[in-house]
Amino acid sequence: MTIIIFLSSLLGAMALGMPIAFALIVCAVAMMFQLNMMDSQIIAQNLIAGADSFPLMAAPFFLPRTTASTATRMAASTRAETA
């Protein structure tokens, strides 16, 4: 029964077009309900602890910086050298 709930909640969330990361959260909550271990504080603590990862925080700040640097003088100087 546990495997059926796991797979049905995971595949059901993914069939609705939900990103895989959020589908896994839905699957974990469904499993907690099924195993009678539901505690909203555990979910909140794990979500905050997972978001407190340095690589996860560094990537969103790195991408706009890269985009901005290619749109400024650096991109213009490399185009001038190749022409």
Secondary structure, 3 states (H helix, E strand, C coil): CHHHHHHHHHHHHHHCCCCHHHHHHHHHHHHHHHCCCCCHHHHHHHHHHHHCCHHHHHHHHHHHHHHHHHCCHHHHHHHHHHC
